[in-house]
């Protein structure tokens, strides 16, 4: 049996359809939770429904961890609210799919910049936090920050030549 932490694992995603009171849309979809593992339920099983909200088990999705991103995972774990970022993509009229799930807060932030996807952080289950911490402890290498120095600029590099001036040949 290997003691190396997993690079990939599955989580279950919970999605809600909430009623809106505005004139432009009747409801909105958004990720609201994560389970520490895949559930036995079929994808898009309705879990509960009230007048204002219906929750669904969207299915199980893979979270991939990368050794080069361990500093980002540490930032997530010490943030006070460890999260998984879940992106929902519209696949047609009133249908959505989970596009991706990540534990990297910076990747989650970059996913939120895209158009057409709904990206929300959801609370990270304690079991997933333990997996992330084990991965961090196994692979993290602290890197010293080194400020790069610029080369001195050549002020003549972009200068215009005078009209009619000839190049000197030596």
Backbone bond lengths (Angstrom), bond angles and torsions (degrees), N, CA, C in turn:
res aa  C-N    CA-C-N  psi(-1)  N-CA   C-N-CA  omega(-1)  CA-C   N-CA-C  phi
1 X - - - 1.452 - - 1.520 109.75 -
2 X 1.303 117.49 132.51 1.457 123.01 -177.45 1.525 111.10 -82.71
3 X 1.336 115.92 142.20 1.463 120.24 176.65 1.521 111.49 -100.17
4 X 1.319 117.53 1.28 1.461 121.56 178.23 1.522 109.73 -72.89
5 X 1.344 117.19 131.65 1.474 119.23 179.45 1.523 111.93 -61.88
6 X 1.314 114.44 154.91 1.462 120.93 -179.76 1.528 111.29 -69.46
7 X 1.322 115.85 140.68 1.462 121.38 173.49 1.520 110.27 -86.95
8 X 1.310 116.71 -22.97 1.469 122.26 -178.14 1.526 109.10 -138.31
9 X 1.316 115.11 141.74 1.462 120.35 174.97 1.521 108.10 -154.55
10 X 1.316 115.43 161.74 1.466 120.22 -178.00 1.517 111.07 -104.43
11 X 1.323 114.36 145.82 1.463 122.29 173.42 1.522 107.67 -128.58
12 X 1.311 116.40 154.03 1.462 121.22 173.91 1.522 108.72 -93.86
13 X 1.314 117.40 141.18 1.466 121.68 -176.93 1.527 110.19 -113.84
14 X 1.328 115.27 133.41 1.464 123.10 177.00 1.531 107.64 -106.83
15 X 1.326 115.78 130.05 1.468 122.81 -177.67 1.524 108.51 -123.62
16 X 1.328 116.13 145.27 1.468 120.59 178.78 1.523 110.45 -119.14
17 X 1.319 114.74 146.38 1.470 121.85 170.98 1.529 104.93 -112.71
18 X 1.345 115.33 110.46 1.470 120.47 -176.26 1.513 111.01 -105.93
19 X 1.317 114.47 139.33 1.461 120.59 178.66 1.524 108.81 -74.48
20 X 1.330 115.81 138.54 1.460 122.14 177.80 1.519 109.25 -110.46
21 X 1.319 116.06 153.27 1.464 119.65 180.00 1.523 112.06 -103.03
22 X 1.327 118.48 0.52 1.463 121.75 -178.95 1.514 112.51 -78.32
23 X 1.332 116.66 164.87 1.464 120.82 -177.84 1.533 114.45 -79.22
24 X 1.333 118.84 -13.61 1.466 120.11 -172.36 1.518 114.20 -92.43
25 X 1.318 117.77 -28.12 1.468 120.31 -179.24 1.522 109.12 -143.42
26 X 1.318 115.86 146.02 1.465 119.82 -178.95 1.529 112.25 -86.22
27 X 1.353 116.87 -26.06 1.457 119.97 -179.42 1.528 110.49 -156.55
28 X 1.317 115.58 167.65 1.468 122.12 178.29 1.522 108.76 -134.84
29 X 1.325 115.53 144.91 1.459 122.04 176.34 1.519 108.23 -101.43
30 X 1.332 116.76 141.96 1.451 119.33 173.28 1.523 110.81 -159.61
31 X 1.347 115.98 147.22 1.462 120.17 175.86 1.529 108.85 -69.69
32 X 1.331 116.90 138.19 1.462 119.49 -178.37 1.529 114.01 -127.10
33 X 1.329 118.44 -14.24 1.455 118.73 -177.97 1.508 113.16 -165.65
34 X 1.329 114.20 166.80 1.464 121.10 177.41 1.521 108.53 -136.20
35 X 1.314 115.31 143.28 1.462 122.51 175.41 1.529 107.57 -101.63
36 X 1.332 118.83 150.73 1.462 120.45 -176.54 1.528 114.67 -68.99
37 X 1.322 117.57 -11.36 1.469 121.80 179.34 1.523 108.26 -157.18
38 X 1.317 115.57 172.89 1.465 120.09 177.51 1.523 109.38 -66.01
39 X 1.324 115.95 142.60 1.470 121.34 177.64 1.527 109.49 -93.68
40 X 1.319 115.84 164.06 1.467 120.86 179.34 1.523 112.06 -75.94
41 X 1.315 118.00 -13.46 1.471 122.05 -177.93 1.526 111.33 -72.04
42 X 1.313 116.40 154.34 1.463 122.23 175.84 1.524 109.57 -72.73
43 X 1.346 117.32 150.94 1.463 119.44 176.57 1.530 111.30 -57.18
44 X 1.298 115.38 142.72 1.464 126.51 179.59 1.529 113.04 64.67
45 X 1.330 114.95 32.50 1.459 120.99 171.81 1.525 108.59 -77.72
46 X 1.330 116.25 130.85 1.465 120.11 178.20 1.523 108.31 -73.97
47 X 1.328 116.31 127.04 1.462 121.53 -178.87 1.516 112.43 -95.54
48 X 1.319 116.11 -40.45 1.467 119.75 179.50 1.520 108.64 -157.91
49 X 1.335 114.62 161.91 1.462 118.54 178.52 1.523 109.07 -151.37
50 X 1.323 114.49 132.74 1.460 121.88 171.93 1.522 106.55 -123.17
51 X 1.307 115.97 -176.49 1.462 119.66 179.59 1.530 111.73 -63.74
52 X 1.342 116.68 -33.34 1.465 120.72 -175.17 1.522 115.08 -102.69
53 X 1.336 118.24 -14.46 1.461 118.86 -173.99 1.523 111.80 -153.59
54 X 1.332 114.78 141.43 1.468 121.64 171.84 1.522 106.98 -122.90
55 X 1.335 117.44 135.01 1.460 120.55 178.07 1.522 109.48 -111.93
56 X 1.334 114.13 144.98 1.460 121.92 -176.16 1.524 109.58 -131.63
57 X 1.333 115.70 146.83 1.455 121.03 167.85 1.525 105.13 -86.57
58 X 1.332 116.75 110.59 1.463 121.09 -174.93 1.523 113.10 -78.37
59 X 1.319 117.71 -17.26 1.458 121.08 -179.60 1.515 111.00 125.33
60 X 1.335 115.54 -177.15 1.466 120.13 178.99 1.525 108.80 -100.48
61 X 1.314 115.19 144.12 1.458 121.49 -177.27 1.514 109.29 -139.47
62 X 1.316 114.89 147.35 1.453 121.52 -175.92 1.522 111.38 -84.95
63 X 1.334 114.87 137.25 1.461 122.11 171.00 1.523 105.53 -109.35
64 X 1.326 117.04 123.44 1.460 121.86 179.54 1.527 108.89 -105.03
65 X 1.327 115.81 132.55 1.459 121.50 178.65 1.523 108.94 -109.11
66 X 1.333 115.96 143.55 1.459 121.64 -176.86 1.528 109.60 -124.23
67 X 1.328 118.60 130.01 1.468 121.11 -177.98 1.531 113.97 -57.07
68 X 1.304 118.64 -29.55 1.463 121.34 179.61 1.517 114.05 -74.73
69 X 1.325 117.77 -9.22 1.470 121.67 -176.86 1.526 112.43 -108.28
70 X 1.324 118.19 15.70 1.466 119.96 -174.75 1.523 112.88 -61.96
71 X 1.318 118.05 -32.26 1.465 120.33 176.69 1.518 111.63 -61.99
72 X 1.330 116.41 -35.92 1.468 121.15 177.90 1.526 110.41 -68.25
73 X 1.330 116.43 -39.60 1.460 119.97 179.11 1.534 110.34 -65.31
74 X 1.337 116.08 -38.55 1.469 119.73 176.49 1.524 110.03 -60.49
75 X 1.339 117.10 -45.97 1.464 120.65 178.92 1.525 110.71 -56.92
76 X 1.320 116.77 -39.57 1.462 121.46 179.04 1.533 110.48 -65.41
77 X 1.330 116.86 -46.60 1.465 120.72 -176.17 1.525 112.90 -66.18
78 X 1.332 118.00 -34.32 1.469 120.50 -177.76 1.526 112.42 -92.89
79 X 1.313 117.60 4.74 1.467 121.51 -175.38 1.524 113.86 -69.47
80 X 1.315 117.93 -15.99 1.456 120.37 -175.32 1.520 112.01 95.79
81 X 1.323 116.66 -20.32 1.470 122.01 177.10 1.531 108.70 -144.70
82 X 1.335 117.76 74.11 1.469 119.43 179.63 1.527 110.42 -56.46
83 X 1.327 115.37 135.44 1.466 120.39 -174.01 1.514 111.81 -136.69
84 X 1.322 114.21 159.00 1.462 123.04 165.58 1.522 105.53 -110.26
85 X 1.325 117.42 139.13 1.461 120.88 177.69 1.517 107.87 -99.20
86 X 1.322 115.36 126.52 1.462 122.28 -176.46 1.520 108.29 -117.55
87 X 1.332 116.17 129.20 1.467 121.81 178.01 1.521 109.25 -109.66
88 X 1.335 116.32 125.79 1.468 122.96 174.57 1.518 108.73 -103.51
89 X 1.319 116.37 136.75 1.465 121.96 179.54 1.522 109.15 -119.50
90 X 1.319 115.93 134.07 1.461 121.69 177.40 1.523 108.35 -74.27
91 X 1.327 116.89 124.40 1.468 120.99 -178.66 1.517 112.71 -108.13
92 X 1.293 117.04 2.57 1.458 120.42 -179.35 1.506 109.58 162.99
93 X 1.303 115.40 -165.01 1.452 120.80 -178.70 1.527 110.20 -66.14
94 X 1.322 116.08 107.16 1.466 123.07 176.50 1.529 114.57 66.17
95 X 1.321 119.19 18.25 1.462 120.50 177.05 1.526 109.66 -120.46
96 X 1.311 115.07 141.93 1.461 121.90 -178.71 1.513 109.62 -132.51
97 X 1.337 114.80 158.74 1.455 121.24 172.51 1.519 107.76 -136.65
98 X 1.317 116.02 155.36 1.453 119.89 175.11 1.522 106.69 -79.45
99 X 1.328 116.13 117.99 1.464 121.19 -177.42 1.521 111.26 -82.17
100 X 1.332 117.37 -42.39 1.461 120.22 178.80 1.519 110.75 -163.31
101 X 1.334 113.72 160.73 1.463 122.28 177.30 1.522 106.32 -136.89
102 X 1.337 117.28 131.59 1.459 120.73 -179.63 1.519 111.12 -139.26
103 X 1.336 115.22 153.02 1.462 121.70 174.81 1.523 110.62 -101.62
104 X 1.330 117.46 -2.54 1.463 122.91 -179.63 1.528 109.01 -87.02
105 X 1.340 118.40 113.46 1.465 119.62 -176.67 1.527 113.31 -63.08
106 X 1.324 117.59 -30.74 1.462 120.15 -178.50 1.528 111.05 -76.25
107 X 1.321 116.74 -35.13 1.462 120.04 173.31 1.528 109.68 -66.28
108 X 1.331 116.31 -40.35 1.466 120.39 176.77 1.515 111.79 -60.49
109 X 1.325 115.91 -41.19 1.465 120.14 177.88 1.524 111.00 -64.27
110 X 1.325 117.13 -41.00 1.469 119.22 179.80 1.527 111.48 -69.52
111 X 1.340 118.15 -31.52 1.469 120.23 176.22 1.522 110.10 -65.34
112 X 1.329 116.95 -32.66 1.464 121.24 -178.01 1.523 112.11 -70.41
113 X 1.324 117.90 -18.39 1.458 121.05 -179.94 1.520 112.55 -77.26
114 X 1.312 117.80 -16.08 1.459 121.77 -178.31 1.518 111.82 -73.85
115 X 1.304 114.89 159.38 1.457 121.05 178.61 1.524 108.24 -100.02
116 X 1.311 116.79 138.90 1.459 120.26 174.36 1.506 115.32 96.41
117 X 1.322 118.44 -7.22 1.454 120.31 177.29 1.520 109.22 -116.35
118 X 1.307 115.62 146.75 1.457 122.12 175.74 1.519 106.25 -99.98
119 X 1.328 117.36 117.05 1.461 121.80 -177.76 1.522 108.79 -119.82
120 X 1.317 115.97 126.33 1.466 121.63 179.62 1.523 109.54 -139.61
121 X 1.340 116.93 141.37 1.465 118.79 170.04 1.527 109.02 -79.76
122 X 1.317 116.09 139.61 1.467 121.29 176.27 1.526 107.33 -123.30
123 X 1.333 118.36 150.51 1.466 120.14 -179.01 1.532 111.75 -57.60
124 X 1.331 115.08 135.48 1.464 121.07 179.35 1.534 109.28 -83.35
125 X 1.334 117.73 124.52 1.471 119.87 178.30 1.536 111.01 -60.55
126 X 1.336 118.38 147.72 1.472 121.44 179.83 1.531 113.44 -55.12
127 X 1.332 118.08 -34.81 1.472 120.70 178.81 1.527 110.87 -64.94
128 X 1.318 117.05 -36.99 1.468 121.17 178.03 1.526 109.33 -72.55
129 X 1.325 117.62 -37.25 1.463 120.80 175.88 1.524 110.19 -59.00
130 X 1.333 117.23 -41.26 1.468 121.58 179.22 1.528 110.73 -64.06
131 X 1.333 117.91 -41.36 1.473 121.23 177.73 1.525 110.53 -64.21
132 X 1.326 116.30 -42.20 1.464 121.14 -179.25 1.524 110.40 -65.75
133 X 1.326 117.29 -41.57 1.462 121.39 178.49 1.528 110.76 -64.54
134 X 1.328 118.04 -42.48 1.470 121.40 178.15 1.524 110.50 -62.32
135 X 1.325 116.94 -40.77 1.463 120.93 178.17 1.526 109.89 -64.30
136 X 1.332 116.60 -44.19 1.467 121.43 178.84 1.527 110.42 -59.09
137 X 1.324 116.76 -48.89 1.466 120.68 -177.92 1.523 112.36 -64.25
138 X 1.313 117.84 -31.83 1.465 121.41 -178.96 1.525 112.91 -78.10
139 X 1.332 118.07 -32.46 1.461 119.72 -169.74 1.523 115.94 -118.91
140 X 1.324 118.62 -9.00 1.464 118.49 -174.10 1.521 111.81 -72.50
141 X 1.322 115.49 132.75 1.455 123.32 172.80 1.522 105.66 -126.30
142 X 1.335 115.91 118.39 1.466 119.75 -179.01 1.523 108.51 -69.63
143 X 1.299 116.01 131.35 1.464 121.21 -179.56 1.515 109.42 -111.17
144 X 1.315 115.23 131.25 1.456 120.28 178.54 1.525 108.17 -75.94
145 X 1.319 115.55 133.72 1.463 120.00 178.75 1.518 108.46 -78.48
146 X 1.318 116.11 127.67 1.455 120.99 176.52 1.514 108.69 -122.49
147 X 1.310 114.32 121.54 1.454 119.18 179.75 1.524 108.43 -76.25
148 X 1.318 115.31 130.01 1.462 119.52 178.85 1.517 109.45 -78.05
149 X 1.307 115.61 145.51 1.463 120.38 176.28 1.519 108.19 -103.35
150 X 1.306 114.54 137.57 1.464 119.46 178.72 1.525 110.49 -81.48
151 X 1.327 114.59 151.45 1.455 119.42 170.94 1.518 107.44 -73.41
152 X 1.321 115.47 150.19 1.467 118.37 177.40 1.520 108.73 -66.15
153 X 1.307 115.43 138.39 1.460 120.80 -179.39 1.520 110.24 -74.89
154 X 1.319 116.71 144.08 1.460 122.71 174.64 1.523 106.90 -92.61
155 X 1.343 118.37 109.07 1.469 120.08 -176.23 1.527 113.21 -65.15
156 X 1.307 117.71 -20.01 1.464 120.54 -178.93 1.530 112.68 -89.91
157 X 1.286 117.80 -7.49 1.463 121.30 -174.93 1.522 112.56 -62.24
158 X 1.308 118.04 -35.51 1.458 121.17 -178.10 1.529 112.40 -110.16
159 X 1.314 117.02 9.68 1.470 120.23 -178.39 1.525 110.27 -70.51
160 X 1.318 115.34 146.95 1.467 120.10 176.10 1.518 109.42 -86.86
161 X 1.303 113.69 145.75 1.459 118.45 176.44 1.515 108.68 -85.24
162 X 1.295 115.39 145.78 1.463 120.31 179.03 1.522 108.88 -67.79
163 X 1.336 116.24 145.35 1.454 121.66 -179.53 1.523 109.53 -61.04
164 X 1.298 116.47 128.36 1.457 121.65 178.71 1.514 113.48 84.94
165 X 1.282 118.56 -4.22 1.466 120.46 179.57 1.515 108.63 -73.93
166 X 1.293 114.04 138.32 1.456 119.56 179.10 1.513 109.92 -102.42
167 X 1.307 112.75 152.46 1.451 118.25 176.77 1.507 108.62 -73.63
168 X 1.325 116.61 135.49 1.458 119.81 176.00 1.513 108.85 -82.30
169 X 1.275 114.76 134.26 1.467 119.17 176.64 1.513 108.26 -110.22
170 X 1.265 113.88 136.20 1.467 118.03 -179.96 1.483 110.73 -115.41
